[in-house]
Amino acid sequence: LVRNSLANNNWLIITNGGSFFANDDIEFASRSNFLWIGGTDPDTGASSLLNLGGNWLIIGTGPSNTVTVSGGGIVTNGTVTLGGRYTGASYGTLVITNGGMVFGPGNIGYDTDQAGNCLSNRVIITGTGSVWYGAGATFNVGRQQEPGTTGSWNSIIVENSGLLTNVGTIRLGMRAGSVSHSNSIVVNGGGVLSASNI
């Protein structure tokens, strides 16, 4: 999905109790693509669901891609990564707000394979009931796979009673031979972060 390098300005909206079941990775491979999950079925109250089917949601490889998980929206059964595959990614944003929920491992500013820079990607978890359950997995923030690449200015912001929980180790930067600086984790306004090494 959205893998062509010229696939810009595309939208995928899952709402009103709709469900999307992925049988492969969902990868934003160009720029300014938008995924929005939220809203319940007005008749049954069922949540809107993105089931990754054990695959990855890759919010890259191009710049300025955005995923919003809002109230009544759920992302589950896969890994969410703000970064890229082979070429890196910058200025990607994941917003979990108004009671949106994400279940599974995550990476922020992370190239899944090689040779890409990942700059200024950010996760914002904000509002009561907004939560990312990390499945006990390691979260990488600005941690590059290959020497000579850069993972910098990536951030996690947990605020206004948002919750990031059930996370294993958080690796902030850290990869021999790569450049990683100015990555950050900010918790304020009643936000909660729970990880094994924090």
Rosetta silent file (secondary structure, phi, psi, omega in degrees, C-alpha in Angstrom):
SEQUENCE: LVRNSLANNNWLIITNGGSFFANDDIEFASRSNFLWIGGTDPDTGASSLLNLGGNWLIIGTGPSNTVTVSGGGIVTNGTVTLGGRYTGASYGTLVITNGGMVFGPGNIGYDTDQAGNCLSNRVIITGTGSVWYGAGATFNVGRQQEPGTTGSWNSIIVENSGLLTNVGTIRLGMRAGSVSHSNSIVVNGGGVLSASNI
SCORE:     score description
SCORE:     0.000 S_00000001
   1 L     0.000  125.635  177.535    0.000    0.000    0.000 S_00000001
   2 L    53.858   49.184 -179.682    1.403    3.402   -1.058 S_00000001
   3 L   -98.008  -19.297 -178.605    4.785    1.932   -1.945 S_00000001
   4 L   -67.258  139.345 -175.877    5.410    3.751   -5.237 S_00000001
   5 L   -66.818  -14.548  179.076    7.906    6.595   -4.891 S_00000001
   6 L  -102.868    9.533 -175.943    5.491    8.927   -6.711 S_00000001
   7 L   -85.919   83.473 -177.050    2.488    8.046   -4.525 S_00000001
   8 L  -105.106  154.426  169.976    1.949   11.407   -2.845 S_00000001
   9 L    58.093   44.975  175.865   -1.041   12.954   -1.050 S_00000001
  10 L  -103.226  152.185 -178.979   -3.042    9.755   -0.557 S_00000001
  11 E  -125.413  137.816  166.487   -5.606    9.173    2.208 S_00000001
  12 E  -126.018  120.156 -177.988   -6.775    6.028    3.958 S_00000001
  13 E  -121.285  125.628  176.405   -9.645    6.622    6.398 S_00000001
  14 E  -117.749  113.431 -171.191  -11.101    3.900    8.645 S_00000001
  15 E  -149.022  170.320  176.923  -14.123    5.221   10.509 S_00000001
  16 L    53.861   40.170  177.664  -17.610    4.542   11.862 S_00000001
  17 L    81.681   11.153  177.137  -16.702    1.035   13.001 S_00000001
  18 L   -70.337  157.320 -179.914  -14.979    0.045    9.745 S_00000001
  19 E  -130.090  140.545  176.521  -12.230   -2.601    9.740 S_00000001
  20 E  -127.766  120.594 -179.833   -9.109   -2.961    7.606 S_00000001
  21 E  -110.148  116.853 -176.110   -7.178   -6.251    7.754 S_00000001
  22 L   -87.496  135.498  173.383   -3.664   -6.069    6.300 S_00000001
  23 L  -109.512   12.212  176.227   -2.092   -9.102    4.609 S_00000001
  24 L  -159.545  173.398  175.914    1.220   -7.311    4.028 S_00000001
  25 L   -60.813  145.038  169.137    3.139   -4.343    5.406 S_00000001
  26 E  -101.310  116.386 -173.068    1.484   -0.953    5.049 S_00000001
  27 E  -130.660  122.506  173.088    4.260    1.386    3.936 S_00000001
  28 L   -87.888  102.129 -170.762    4.068    5.082    3.086 S_00000001
  29 L   -99.815   12.070  177.762    6.927    5.215    0.585 S_00000001
  30 L  -141.732 -144.604 -170.831    6.553    8.812   -0.540 S_00000001
  31 L  -119.791  153.600  169.747    5.401   12.120    0.924 S_00000001
  32 L    58.085   41.488  172.817    2.350   13.718    2.499 S_00000001
  33 L   -98.100  154.574 -169.708    0.216   10.601    2.855 S_00000001
  34 E  -138.966  128.768  175.285   -2.406   10.412    5.591 S_00000001
  35 E  -121.915  127.720 -179.253   -3.979    7.556    7.542 S_00000001
  36 E  -129.625  127.382  178.048   -6.823    8.269    9.979 S_00000001
  37 E  -125.391  123.942  178.349   -8.515    5.684   12.223 S_00000001
  38 E   173.740  162.549  177.983  -11.333    6.703   14.537 S_00000001
  39 L    92.519  139.532  179.616  -15.027    6.825   15.314 S_00000001
  40 L   -99.861  160.623  174.637  -17.404    4.086   16.386 S_00000001
  41 L   -63.247  124.169 -176.266  -20.285    2.492   14.503 S_00000001
  42 L   -65.303  -18.699 -179.377  -23.296    4.701   15.310 S_00000001
  43 L   -95.497  -44.674 -174.012  -25.567    1.650   15.606 S_00000001
  44 L  -101.643  -18.133 -175.567  -23.424   -1.001   17.335 S_00000001
  45 L    79.485    5.799 -179.337  -20.740    1.097   19.015 S_00000001
  46 L   -65.078  142.884  179.039  -18.008   -1.057   17.412 S_00000001
  47 L   -75.017  156.412  169.986  -14.576    0.553   17.174 S_00000001
  48 E   -80.352  135.659 -167.278  -12.806    1.341   13.923 S_00000001
  49 E  -131.842  130.888  164.374   -9.989   -1.188   13.505 S_00000001
  50 E  -112.161  107.818  178.172   -6.703   -1.484   11.662 S_00000001
  51 E  -100.083  112.497 -175.104   -5.489   -5.065   12.152 S_00000001
  52 L   -77.107   -9.393  174.969   -1.933   -5.306   10.850 S_00000001
  53 L    61.696   32.827 -179.129   -2.035   -9.097   10.741 S_00000001
  54 L    81.349    5.680 -179.146    1.442   -9.446   12.224 S_00000001
  55 L   -97.919 -170.484 -177.495    2.881   -7.015    9.658 S_00000001
  56 E  -110.759  142.293  163.840    4.424   -3.535    9.931 S_00000001
  57 E  -102.398  110.956 -175.334    2.927   -0.084    9.576 S_00000001
  58 E  -108.986  109.347 -177.608    5.878    1.957    8.254 S_00000001
  59 L   -90.341   71.077 -177.837    5.271    5.704    8.390 S_00000001
  60 L  -165.084 -160.907   -2.488    8.015    6.535    5.834 S_00000001
  61 L   -85.729  -19.148  178.150    9.882    6.213    3.551 S_00000001
  62 L   -81.618  176.804 -177.258    9.233    9.725    2.276 S_00000001
  63 L   -83.224  158.886  165.259    8.801   12.858    4.397 S_00000001
  64 L    63.496   41.847  172.062    5.765   14.329    6.097 S_00000001
  65 L   -96.758  146.988 -173.442    3.474   11.319    6.403 S_00000001
  66 E  -133.786  133.939  171.337    0.876   11.350    9.196 S_00000001
  67 E  -121.918  128.955  176.470   -1.101    8.684   11.037 S_00000001
  68 E  -120.744  126.875  174.366   -3.826    9.697   13.495 S_00000001
  69 E  -113.941  108.173 -173.913   -5.545    7.222   15.817 S_00000001
  70 L  -108.150 -177.983 -176.631   -8.471    9.024   17.403 S_00000001
  71 L   -52.852  132.772 -176.351  -11.303    8.084   19.767 S_00000001
  72 L    83.351   -0.288  179.319  -12.919    4.812   18.777 S_00000001
  73 E  -103.952  140.350 -179.558   -9.877    3.891   16.675 S_00000001
  74 E  -135.203  133.782  168.645   -7.642    0.866   17.315 S_00000001
  75 E  -116.107  128.464 -173.806   -4.397   -0.295   15.673 S_00000001
  76 E  -147.145  164.879  168.693   -3.381   -3.812   16.663 S_00000001
  77 L    65.110   44.581  176.123   -1.425   -6.976   15.865 S_00000001
  78 L  -178.800 -179.400 -179.270    1.719   -5.474   14.333 S_00000001
  79 E  -104.389  132.835  178.205    4.707   -3.135   14.655 S_00000001
  80 E  -106.218  124.122 -176.284    4.384    0.617   14.109 S_00000001
  81 E  -129.835  125.703  168.307    7.521    2.349   12.857 S_00000001
  82 E   -95.629  101.878 -175.540    8.195    5.988   12.078 S_00000001
  83 E   171.244 -149.004 -174.980   11.140    5.596    9.786 S_00000001
  84 E  -143.810 -177.056  176.008   11.953    3.929    6.542 S_00000001
  85 L  -130.215  111.097  179.991   13.057    0.930    4.627 S_00000001
  86 L    78.456  -36.187 -173.090   16.382    1.284    2.782 S_00000001
  87 L  -118.544   -2.000 -178.900   16.128    5.078    2.363 S_00000001
  88 E    76.895  179.620 -179.765   15.132    6.439    5.766 S_00000001
  89 E  -164.230  148.580 -178.694   12.346    8.902    6.488 S_00000001
  90 E  -136.304  154.912  173.913   11.861   12.287    8.100 S_00000001
  91 L    62.128   28.649  172.037    9.067   14.425    9.541 S_00000001
  92 L   -82.153  149.548 -177.181    6.659   11.536   10.047 S_00000001
  93 E  -136.376  132.924  168.831    4.017   11.929   12.754 S_00000001
  94 E  -117.833  122.145  177.707    1.888    9.497   14.738 S_00000001
  95 E  -116.631  124.507  173.953   -0.823   11.087   16.884 S_00000001
  96 E  -112.400  114.881 -168.068   -2.829    9.007   19.367 S_00000001
  97 E  -145.086  158.505  172.776   -5.586   11.249   20.694 S_00000001
  98 L    54.061   34.793  177.719   -9.039   11.453   22.231 S_00000001
  99 L    91.883   11.087  172.924   -8.978    7.847   23.429 S_00000001
 100 L   -65.414  154.989 -174.542   -7.306    6.235   20.415 S_00000001
 101 E  -137.438  136.227  175.125   -5.448    2.979   21.123 S_00000001
 102 E  -126.068  133.152  179.491   -2.398    1.248   19.627 S_00000001
 103 E  -121.997  119.072  175.201   -1.317   -2.270   20.609 S_00000001
 104 L   138.240  172.679 -179.061    2.130   -3.572   19.635 S_00000001
 105 L   -65.593  163.608  179.752    5.834   -2.742   19.362 S_00000001
 106 E  -151.733  155.339  175.163    7.102    0.579   18.021 S_00000001
 107 E  -139.047  142.163 -178.382   10.107    2.426   16.644 S_00000001
 108 E  -129.205  118.141 -176.610   10.570    6.162   16.178 S_00000001
 109 E    69.249   61.052 -169.591   13.252    7.455   13.820 S_00000001
 110 E  -146.326  123.559  175.806   14.442    4.009   12.812 S_00000001
 111 E   -90.835  122.868 -170.905   15.481    2.578    9.465 S_00000001
 112 L   -71.661  -20.295 -177.078   14.324   -1.036    9.320 S_00000001
 113 L  -125.788  -68.156 -175.446   17.041   -2.221    6.963 S_00000001
 114 L  -170.934  162.918  160.245   19.922    0.061    6.003 S_00000001
 115 L    62.620   20.109  179.985   21.404    3.241    4.568 S_00000001
 116 L  -125.346  143.017  174.096   18.709    5.738    5.483 S_00000001
 117 E   -88.570  141.258 -179.036   18.635    8.841    7.669 S_00000001
 118 E  -128.186  107.392 -171.245   15.652    9.280   10.023 S_00000001
 119 E  -126.136  137.780  168.201   15.157   12.829   11.246 S_00000001
 120 L    57.670   38.191  169.703   12.483   14.706   13.195 S_00000001
 121 L   -88.597  149.573 -176.623    9.911   11.953   13.453 S_00000001
 122 E  -148.153  148.563  172.124    7.557   12.217   16.404 S_00000001
 123 E  -116.100  131.991  176.276    4.885   10.385   18.354 S_00000001
 124 E  -122.991  120.204  175.926    2.304   12.367   20.330 S_00000001
 125 E  -114.821  112.127 -170.018    0.052   10.549   22.812 S_00000001
 126 E  -141.066  137.826  175.222   -2.413   13.009   24.234 S_00000001
 127 L   100.941  147.587  179.159   -5.698   12.976   26.113 S_00000001
 128 L   -57.992  132.527  179.619   -7.413   10.734   28.626 S_00000001
 129 L    84.772   -6.328  176.652   -7.802    7.185   27.364 S_00000001
 130 L   -82.469  124.066 -169.508   -5.217    7.651   24.615 S_00000001
 131 E  -149.747  144.088  168.500   -2.777    4.774   24.971 S_00000001
 132 E  -120.273  113.124  174.741   -0.026    2.814   23.283 S_00000001
 133 E   -91.911  117.316 -168.882    0.455   -0.674   24.784 S_00000001
 134 L   -86.223    5.698  175.504    3.958   -1.733   23.791 S_00000001
 135 L    58.894   24.396  178.771    3.597   -5.530   24.080 S_00000001
 136 L    69.825   14.041 -173.437    6.687   -5.668   26.310 S_00000001
 137 L   -91.370  162.316  172.342    8.883   -4.910   23.298 S_00000001
 138 L   -73.799  132.542  173.886   11.985   -2.756   22.910 S_00000001
 139 E  -104.692  128.519  177.654   11.266    0.718   21.492 S_00000001
 140 E  -103.074  126.816  178.836   14.024    2.320   19.397 S_00000001
 141 E  -120.816  107.630 -179.313   14.152    6.132   19.269 S_00000001
 142 L    68.754   29.441 -178.731   16.689    7.507   16.779 S_00000001
 143 L  -106.745  112.493 -176.325   18.564    4.235   16.634 S_00000001
 144 L   -89.332  153.274 -179.298   19.981    3.488   13.203 S_00000001
 145 L   -83.369  -32.767 -170.225   20.850    0.069   11.842 S_00000001
 146 L  -116.937  141.026  173.298   23.869    1.003    9.718 S_00000001
 147 L   -58.006  145.258  177.658   27.089    2.937   10.436 S_00000001
 148 L    89.375   -5.033  177.398   27.239    6.317    8.744 S_00000001
 149 L   -99.382  167.815 -174.722   23.505    7.032    8.966 S_00000001
 150 E  -123.328  130.767  172.512   21.789    9.630   11.122 S_00000001
 151 E  -129.362   94.116 -171.388   18.875    9.273   13.538 S_00000001
 152 E  -138.521  157.031  177.706   18.347   12.633   15.223 S_00000001
 153 L    61.206   26.725  174.778   15.657   15.016   16.539 S_00000001
 154 L   -90.357  150.862 -172.481   13.147   12.183   16.909 S_00000001
 155 E  -149.978  152.276  166.549   10.735   12.385   19.834 S_00000001
 156 E  -118.282  128.263  177.036    8.019   10.793   21.935 S_00000001
 157 E  -121.750  121.361  177.906    5.630   13.178   23.700 S_00000001
 158 E  -118.820  115.267 -169.815    3.192   11.795   26.277 S_00000001
 159 E  -146.065  165.895  172.824    0.917   14.510   27.619 S_00000001
 160 L    51.590   48.304  177.768   -2.505   15.458   28.975 S_00000001
 161 L    71.279   13.363  170.304   -3.095   12.077   30.680 S_00000001
 162 L   -66.787  164.503 -173.360   -1.943   10.050   27.659 S_00000001
 163 E  -140.150  127.389  167.732   -0.298    6.698   28.379 S_00000001
 164 E  -117.945  114.332 -169.635    2.625    4.767   26.912 S_00000001
 165 E  -141.330  170.160 -179.426    2.841    1.493   28.799 S_00000001
 166 E    54.715   43.683  177.059    3.984   -2.134   28.779 S_00000001
 167 E  -101.586  139.419  172.960    7.208   -1.161   27.029 S_00000001
 168 L   -74.970 -127.023  177.580   10.386   -3.173   27.466 S_00000001
 169 L   -78.762  137.537  168.830   13.658   -1.291   27.055 S_00000001
 170 E   -99.921  121.473  176.920   13.643    2.134   25.405 S_00000001
 171 E  -101.052  110.507 -178.363   16.804    2.692   23.365 S_00000001
 172 E  -100.425  105.487 -172.293   17.351    6.413   22.912 S_00000001
 173 L    73.935 -143.268  170.027   19.924    6.829   20.144 S_00000001
 174 L    73.622   93.842  166.315   22.721    4.290   20.492 S_00000001
 175 L  -165.581  118.074 -176.861   24.284    2.561   17.518 S_00000001
 176 L   -57.406  129.184  175.666   28.043    2.276   17.026 S_00000001
 177 L    89.705  -12.240  177.156   29.232    4.161   13.947 S_00000001
 178 L  -102.879  167.391  178.995   26.001    6.055   13.315 S_00000001
 179 E  -103.213  125.200 -178.919   25.113    9.624   14.282 S_00000001
 180 L  -146.468  112.542  179.681   22.335   10.001   16.828 S_00000001
 181 L  -149.844  161.975  174.156   21.684   13.172   18.790 S_00000001
 182 L    60.912   25.225  170.011   18.916   15.441   20.062 S_00000001
 183 L   -82.229  152.289 -172.591   16.366   12.637   20.364 S_00000001
 184 E  -149.634  154.657  169.929   13.925   13.142   23.229 S_00000001
 185 E  -128.279  123.282 -178.202   11.170   11.722   25.396 S_00000001
 186 E  -122.538  126.023  177.039    8.876   14.254   27.069 S_00000001
 187 E  -124.377  118.477  179.996    6.232   13.320   29.643 S_00000001
 188 L  -152.716  176.889  176.302    4.092   16.099   31.065 S_00000001
 189 L    57.122   36.671 -179.920    0.574   17.241   31.900 S_00000001
 190 L    83.269    5.815  174.430   -0.345   14.021   33.678 S_00000001
 191 L   -66.633  156.064 -177.918    1.048   11.794   30.943 S_00000001
 192 E  -132.654  131.605  173.676    2.438    8.409   31.999 S_00000001
 193 E  -122.954  127.065  179.579    5.315    6.390   30.548 S_00000001
 194 E  -126.739  113.503  179.152    6.013    2.892   31.845 S_00000001
 195 E  -141.362  156.066 -173.325    9.095    1.042   30.576 S_00000001
 196 L   -67.055  -25.098 -177.533   11.409   -1.513   32.142 S_00000001
 197 L  -109.887   16.923  177.503   14.482    0.746   32.062 S_00000001
 198 L  -127.024    0.000    0.000   12.855    4.032   33.091 S_00000001
